[in-house]
Amino acid sequence: MKRALLCTLIAAALLLSACTRASESTVRAPDAGAPLTLCLGAGPAALDPARTENGIGATYVVNLFAGLTGYRAGGDGKAELTPELCAALPEPESLPDGRVQYVFTLRDGLTWSDGTPLTAADFVYAWNRASTLSDAAAPYLFACIDGYGTGRLNVTASADGRTLTVVLAEAMPTFLQLCAQPAYAPVPSGAADTTSWTADGAAFVTSGPYTVAAWTTEGLTYTKNPAYWDADNVAAETVRFVFQSDANAAASAFLAREYALSWPVPDDALDDLRANHAPELRNVSQLGTYSLCFSMSDPALSAFSQTERAQIRTALALLIDRSYLCSEITPGAQQSANAPIPPGVSDADGSAFTVHNGADGKGGGYYGSDHEANCKQAIALLRQAAESSGRFTVSAQGVCAGFPELTYLTSDAAGHVAIADYLTELYGRYGISLAVTAQDMDTFLASRAAGGYSITRCSFSADVDDPMPFLSLWASGAGSNCVALGRGAHADYAGYSVTLDGRTRDNCTWAESYDALLYRIQSSGDTAERYSLMHQAETLLMQTGAVCPLYWYTDTYLCNTHVQGLLSGPLGAQYLMGAQVEK
């Protein structure tokens, strides 16, 4: 019924737009001189950089507030980190005590949108505020700066307001990327002392390409900021955001040419849109992965050796048909994953990290694309574990008998429950029973932290374009390490190999191998070495079978083919300063 209704809406929109098959030539351009009109859902909860999440919410803010760094289209059309309010990207300076210093010089003549000077002191004020607000969206983004947690970051402004000096607690190769986050944008010193400082959209000042002309319950209107340092290159004079929480209604309005862009796309409409509006349907890889996590301390497998447990975990991962899962079970247009680090993350040479992943470094990932072959490999691993342990049997058809019941912990949202149902049915075919517990989010997070399950779900999105946020989750001392790698009974298990400084060491513990790799990666100033070690760490992680990636997150939206210059940032924000309707 839902799909039939949706198809009716789509068909009606097609009639309105007078295009039954969309192509570059048949899509009508937005009216010349009209505002660039976008629909990004229900609208932002706030326009305060300190209170802004990544993704759609960040789109509203990054186009109002410029930071030290930002993103522009590179020669290949992809987002490239560039100086924004700073004159040039500074190099890190190592201090004698192991700390690292960055010295930013601001561009000449910077002002807020009302013409008042924008100085380094505004950054000092904004960063201390964003790192201490009780309702800040991401205060942890400042944890790399010396002084974090004391209430005062080690960030200072020169007397003339032109220079900002930042001291980090240790080396962080991705710090300049962090500076492009909304939380790192400046706000006028003292102007943001109340939670409502942006409530009057036409009154508060901005530092980016646009200012707020109007903010109502129906939408937001931005106008070009003439005080912006690069105002000459801001293409659209006016940008209009329409608030529409109904994705189906938004898609219909887009097809009727009311919007130049509509985001997100209703899941049930994807097939119709792919068939009839493929040129307008855009899919952008994001820095996020949805995974299953297999506990290293699973009570159900306590009688098995560490080698047998790894075989079982890897087998269970191989049995999953990720293509089917993404096309039939999960919402949206997610991309099946063969590795924990998604294709939106760059490698040392600028290509996707996935281009060089896998045990052989050739980009094949850690699961083959042939699901039938994966299942045969899974059954072989289960048979090995059965024969060595003597605790269950595997038939010629791959069905287990006597296998212990496993537990699956998840949250109770419909999409997560659908995945749990799929896994229950799948593993049941092989004689493996899965007892599912679905909890509300708060309870689920507490239960996951407590452990005691066989399998749980884990969703993670990074804040920077770098593999380390994904890898650091699984350090033995990390709070995010919900599977107990390097802890408990696994702490003393010495079954891993690691190569450092050209020397390979065998029979290492998790701390001696994985943690040692992460320490070297964090301290290395050699880009080639750093990325080579991160590939090694990813392969080591996958050898454990503890982390089972299912799909990589993507953003899917509709965009009129006559709109040019729209730039998708690595964290989901849309940069609008170059966007315009093709003449």
N, C-alpha and C positions, 0 to 999 in steps of 0.2 A: 504494500500500500504506500509506504513512504517513498519507494523508488518510483512508483507510478505517478505520484503527485509531483515529485521532483521533475520527472521527464516532461510533465505537462507544463511546469513553470519554464523549463528550458525551451520547450517548443514555442511557447508564447513569446519568449524573448527573441527567439529566432525570427518569428514573424515580424516583430517590431523592428528588428535590425535589418530585415530584408536580406539576410544572408544565410542560406541553408548549408553552405559549405564554406567555412572561413578560409581565407588565404591572404597573403600579403597584399594582393590587389583588391580584394573584396571588402576588407575591414575598413569601415568609415573612420576617418580621423576625427578627433574632438574638434569642436568649432574653433576656428582661428580667433585668437585674442581672448578666449575664455580661460578661466583659471584652470590650472592642472588639478583635476578633481580625483581624489583617492578615497577608497574605503578600506580601513584597516580594522574593522570590527566595531566594538562598542565605544571606543575612545579611551584615552589615558586616564589612569587614576590620579596622576600628578604630572606636572611639567618640571619638577624639581630634580636636577641631576642626581642628588644624593638618594632619592627615593625611586629611582628608575631601574627596572629590570632590563635585561637584554632582550633582543628580538623586536617584536612589533612595538612594544612600549618605548624602546630606545629610538625608533624612527622619529617619533615626535620630538625627542630631546636633542639628538645629535644635529638636527637641522636648525636648532635654536642656539645651542651652546657649543662653541668650538673649544677644543682642548689644546694642549701642547702639540699633540700629534693627531692625525686623522687619516682618512682613506680617500684616495683618488684613483681613477681608472689608470692602470698601467698600459704599456704598449700592447699587451695581449687582451686588454679590456677588463681584466680582473682587478679586484681591489688591491691597492698597493699602499703600504704605510708611508706617509709623507709628513713633513713638518706642517703644522697648522699655525698656532700662535707663536711657536718658537721659530727662530730664524733658520735653524739647521738642527739636524738630529745629532746630539752630542755623543761622544764616546764615553764609556764608563772608565772611571779612574779608581784603581785599587788603592786603598788606604793601608797603612802599616798593620793595623789591627785586624785585617781581614774584611772590613766593611768596604763598600763600593760607593763611589760618589758620582752623581750626574750634575752637571752645571748647564742649565738652559739659559740662553739669551733670547729674550722676547723680541719680536719684530718691532721696528720703529713705529711710533704713532698709533699704537693700539688704543681703541676706545670701546666703551660699551655703546649700545644702540642709541643712548641718549646723549652721546658725545663726551661723557666723563671719561677720564683716563682709566684704562685697564692695566693693572700693574701686577708684579710678582706677588705682592701682598694679598691680592685676591685669590691666588692659588693657595697660599698658606692657609688663609681663612677657610676656603672651600674644602681642602683636603682634611684639615683637622675636624671640620664639621661633619663631613661624610663618613669619617672613620669612628665617630663617637655617638652619632644620633641613635636613639633607641629604636627608631623605626627605619633606619637606613636600609636600602635594598641589599647592599653588598659591602659592609664595612671590612670584610675579610680581604678585599682587594688591596687594602693598604697594609696588610700584615708583613709585606716584604720591607717596608720602610722602618728604619731604626726609630725606636721610641713607640712603636705601635703597642697599644695596651696600657700605656702610661697616661693617656689623655693628651699627649703632645708629641706630634711627629717631628722627626729631625729634618725639618724643611724650613729654609730661611730665605728671605727676600733681601736683596741689596737695598741700600739707602735710596738709590735713584729709581728703584722699581723695575729695572731692566733685567735683572738676573735672579734666577731661582736656583738654589742649591739644594739637592736632595741626597740624603745619605741612606743607603740600603744596608740592612743587617748583614747581607751576604750577596754574592753575585746572583743576578737574575737576568738571563739573556732576553727574556720577554718583557722587560719593564717598559720599554718604549711602546709596546702594544697596549699595555695596561693604561698608559697615558691617553689612549684614544677612547677609553671607556667613559660612558656618561658620568660616572662618579668622580672622575678626575677632571671634569670641566670646572673652570672657575665660576664663582658667583661673587657678586659685589660684597666687599667686606662689610659685615654688619647688616646687610639687607635681608638675609635669610634667617633671622633669629626666631621667626614664628613659622608654624607649619603652613600658614596660609599665604605665604609671601608671593606665590604665583597665582593666587585665586583670581585676581583681576588681570586677565590675560593681556589687556591693552596697556597695563601700567608697568609691569616688571621689565627690566632691561635684559638684553641678550648679547652674546658675543659671536654668534654664528651667522650664517647666510640669511636667516630670516628672523622676523619679529612676529609677535602675535597681534593681529588686527582685531580679531573677534573670537570669543569662546562662549558658545551657547550649549544647550542640551542637544541641539541637532548636529553640531560640528565645530570645527576649528578653521579659522582662516589665517594663513601666514602671508606676510608681504615681505618683499625684498628689503634687507637691512642695508641702507646706504653707508653705514659706518663700518661694515664688515671689511676686513683688510683686503679681501679678494672679490669685492662686490661686482667688479667689471665682468667677472666670469660666472656670475649667478644667472642662469638662463631664464627661469620663469619668474615673472614679476609677482605672481600670486599663486599660492597653493591652497587648495581647499580640501579639508578632510571631512567626509560625511560619516557620522556615527550610525552604524547599522549592525546590530548584534546577530541578526538572522543571516547566516551565510548563504542560504538558498535565495533569499530576497536580494542580497548583495550581488550574487552571481547573475541573477536575472536582470538587475539594473545595469550591470556591466555589459551584458549582451545587448541591452537596449541602448548602449552608448551613453549612459548617464555618468559612468566613471571611466577614467583612463586606466585605473588599476583597482583590483579587488583582492583582498587577502583576509582570511584564508579561503580556500576553495572547499565547498561542501564535499565530503567523502563520496557520497552516493552519486555525485555528478561527474566524477572523474572519467568514467567510460564514455559518457556522452560528449564531454569536452574534448577528450583525446580524439574522438571520431570526427567531430565537427569544428573544433576550434584549436587544433594542435598548435598553430603558430602563436596563439595568444596564451597558451598554457606554459608557464615557466616553472622549473624545478631547480632549486638551489641547494646544494649540499651544505649542511650545517655541522657544527663541531659537537656532535652528540651521538651516543651509542646506547641502545637498549640491550641489556645482557641478562643471562641467567648466571647466578653465582652458586657454585657447589662448595659447601662447607668442608674445610679440611678436618674438622672435628665432628663430623656427622655421626651421631650415636648409632644410626642404622648400619653404618659401615665400620664400626669400631673393631670388629673381629678380622678385618681385612688388612693386609700390609699396605704401606704407602704406595708401593708400585701397583698393587691390585686396585687400589682406590683411584689412582690416576688413570688406569685403563678403563675402569667403569665410567668415570666422569667424561673422558674423551669419547667413549662409545655413545653415551647419552647425548652428547653434543652433536655427533655425526648423524644420529638418527633423525634429527630435525630437518624437515624440508623447508628451508628458509624462503625459497621462492613462493611456495604455496602459502606460507605464513603471511608474507607481505601482500600477496594478491588477494587472499581470501579471508584472513583473520584480523590483521591489524588495520586500523583506520588510516586513510590518507595514502600518499604515494611514497611510503618509506622504501629504503633501499636495502636489500638483503645484505648482511654483513658477513665477511669471512675473516675479520680481524677486529680487535678492540679499538684501534685508532682509525677514525673515519677518513674518507677521501678529502674532506674539507681542510684537513691539517696538511701543511706544506712540509716538504723535505728540504734538505740542505740546498739542493739545486733549483728550488722553486716549484718543482713538480709535486704532485700529491705524495704523501708519505706512503700511501698504499701501492704506489708504483714499484717500490722496492721492498715490500713486506714479504712475509712468509719465511720458512726455514731456509729456503734457497736464495732469498733476496731478490727474486724475480717477479714479485707482485701477484703471485697466485693465492696469497692468503694462507689460511690454516685449515680450510675446508675446501674440498674439490667442488666443482660446479655440477658434477654428475651425482645426483642424489642416490641413485641405485648403487653406484660404486661406494659411496659413503656408507650406505647401509651394510654392504658386504664387509667393509673394514670394521664397522662397529660390532657386527656379530663376531668377527674374528677376535677382537679385543675382549668382548664378553666371554668368549670361549677360553681365552688365555687365563682370565681372572678366575673362571670357574674351575679349570683344571688345576691351577696352582693353589687355590684356596680350599677346594673340595667342599665348598659351602653351598653351591647351587649347580644346576646343570643347564646346558643349552642344547636344544634339539637341532636336528638337521635343518629345520626351517628357521632357526634363530630364536625360538621361543624359550624363555627361561622358566625353570621350575625351582622353587625353593629360594628365590631371590627375596631379600628383605624388603618390606614396605618402606618407601621413601616418603618424606614429607615435603610439601611445597608451600612456602609462605609468600603471600602477595597482598597487595592492597585491593580494595573492593570496587574500584572503578570498573565500568563495563569492559573496557578494552583489555585491562589486565586479567580480568576473570575469563575473557574469551581465550586468551593465551593459555591460561591454566587449564581450561577445558580441552584445548587442543593437545596439550602435553599429556593430560590424563588419558585421553583416547589413544594417542600415539604410543606411549610407553606400555599401555595395556595390551596392545597387539603383540608385544614381545614378552608378555608375562611379568611385567614390572608394574606393581601397584603404586599409585601416587595419591597420598592423602593431602588434600588442599585445604589450607586455612587462609581465608580472605578477610582482611581487617580494614577498618577505617585508617586513613593515612597516619594519624598520630600514633595509634596503637601499633600499626605495622612497623613504623620506624623504630619504635621502642623494642618491639619483638625482634626485629632484624639485628639491632645492636646487641641484644642479649644472646643471640645464637641459639643453638639447639635444634636447628632445622637441617634438612638435607640440601634443599635448593631454595633460593629466593631470587627475586628480580632486583635488578639494579639499573637505574637510568642515570646517565651522567652527561652533562654538557660543559665544555671548557669555556673559560673566559678569555683565552688567548689562542692564537694560531700556533700551537706548539704541542708535541707529543707528551711532554712531561706531566701536564695535569692528569692525563689518562694513566700514565705509568705510576705516578706517585701515590695513587689510590691504594696500591698493593704493597707498599713498604711494610715491614713487619711492625713498625711502631705507629702506622697511620690509623687515625680514628675511623677512616672510611673503609678499612680492611675488614669487612664484615665476614669474610670466609676464614679468618684466622691463619692466613699464610704466615709462616715463621713464628707462630705462637703455639702454646700448649704442646701437644704431642708432636707437632710439626716443627717446633723450634730446633730440635736436635737432629732432625732428619737430614742426612748428608748425602744427597743424591743428585746434586746439580753441578754443572760445569760453567766456568766463567773465564773469559779471555780479556785480560787487561795488560796494557803495555807489551802486546805481542806474546804474552805467556798465558797458557791455558792451565787452569787449576781445576781438578776433578774432585768429586766427593765433598762438595761444599754445602754448607747449610744455606737456608734462604737468606740469612743476614750476610753471610760471607759471599754470596753470589749476587742476588738481586739488589739488596741494600747497598752493596759495594758499587754496583753499576750506577745506581741512582746518585750516590755521593760523588762519583767521578763526573757524571754528566752535569751535575749542579755546579761543580767547581771548575769545569773545563772552559777555557777560552777559545778552544779550537773547534770551529763549527763542524768540520768534516768528522772529527773524532766524536763530537757530541752526538751527531745523528747516527753514526755507526753504532755507538753504544746503545742508543735508544732502540734501534732495530734489534740488537741482541737482547735487550731487556724484554721487548715485546715477545720475542720467540721463547725466552725462558718462561715468561708468564703463561704462555699458551701450552707449554709442555706439562704444566701442572694439571691442566684440565679444569682448574678452579673457576675460570672466567669463560663464559660461552656467549659470544656476541650473537644477537639475533638480527638486528637491523640498525642501520645508520639513519639518523634523523635527517629529513629534508624539509624545506619550505616550498610549498606549492602555491602559486598565485596566478591571477589573470592580469595580463598587461596588453593594452592596445599596441598593435605593431607599429603604429605611427609615433609612439612615444620613444624618444631616443635619450640616451645619456643617464638613464636610471642605473644606479650602482648598488649592488647588494654587498654589504660588508660581511666579513667572516663570521660575525655573531648574530646575523639575522636582521640588522638594521638596514633600512634603505636610505641612501644618501641622495638628496634631491637637487643639489645645487646645479648639477649639469643636466637635469631632466627638462625636456621640452618637447613640444609636438613638432614633428618633422615638417619642414616647410615644403 
